[in-house]
């Protein structure tokens, strides 16, 4: 249940609780990682309000007039979860503290708070390690507000890119937060080869994987394209389709058609007489050591355009994987991928014209996404609460996994038919944060408020 937290100015060291708490004993109250002793009294004014004396509210760094869930464990009233959204790229403007990403983060905070969590956004420079508090930003009907709060119960990692993620500065900060028994989830970006390698050893999901090779030699690339006529070369740590090459071999003369994005993100086509010619043009100054070569799939087409599918999975408040969104992406003409930023188009399933039954497609994609989510979760370190998958389907209805993303993009939610899924996927991370808080609450260290 979500409670309105109100301040009781006439009391000291006291919490006033609705009569529904009559069966429990409460001797302390916690907000985030702070805890303070208190006495508790029942009130009968309404069933959805908790009154907290001013001295306790100040010691806990409790923001005014918040709505939040509450639970009791070991005679302590826990208000939360308190969820810190960890990111980078802050500006001095309170109107847009995260620049162009401010709208996304405001939606994230609002939807998170609607679940009964208290949510805020923070960066590394806003952490006060010695005082065990954070100066971050929250969002309400008045806009962005600066807040000072204790360390949170859970951290949702939304660092924007691999460069930031892998810096010693941020790695050290995350280690320090982890050492304070604060669970972080979706920490880090997936490496394409690592995911493929993990899944290839799992008999329940390996049939979804296209044939793939890491750091391929010229000989491997030639053998792969001779077998499949179409292959992809992908950077193992790439995103948004950048650095991807689609290679198509002409059966008659052996020429290689290369599709790729230029530095401006525009799709380009170039013809080469051989694989050697392609490699001399694009890999003379860079290595294939951090690339993977992957079998191309003859994709289903809708109205003459190849189509693949984005599937989002999330864990809920019980830590159970669910499919939260499915959408189709149609490739732009002459483009090697279906990425929206590079000319791809988002469609809902019912808008597609396909040779296969759409209900069967939905079930098959859901089964694959859930099976692979569980397999990744079993094998990878750390807590994972959401994954975005890119799947292809061939003309026989076989499902193929192209990519798994731990910080999936949200371009599919621009579609008018996916607004409900948009809200769901913004709320699920905070429901999962509640699960993580409950899971750790019996063993975590709660700091006594000064």
Secondary structure, DSSP 8 states (H G I E B T S, - for coil): -EEEEEEETT-SSEEEEEGGGTTS---EEEETTEEEE-EEEEE-S-TTEEEEEHHHHHHTT--TT-EEEEEEETTEEEE--EEEEE-----S-STTTTGGGHHHHHHHHHHHHHTT-EEEEE-GGGEETTTTEEEEEEEETTEEEEEEEE--SEEEE----HHHHTSHHHHHHHHHHHHTT-EEES-S---HHHHHHHHHT-TTTGGGB--EEES--HHHHHHHHHHHSEEEEEETT--TTTT-EEEEE-TTT--EEEEEE-TTS-EEEEEESSHHHHHHHHSSSS-STTEEEEE---B-EETTEEEEEEEEEEE-TTS-EEEEEEEEEE--TT-SS--GGGT-EEE-GGG---SS-HHHHHHHHHHHHHHHHHHHHHHSSSB--EEEEEEEEBTT--EEEEEEETT---GGGGSGGGHHHHHHHHHHHHHHHHHHHHHHTTTS--EE--
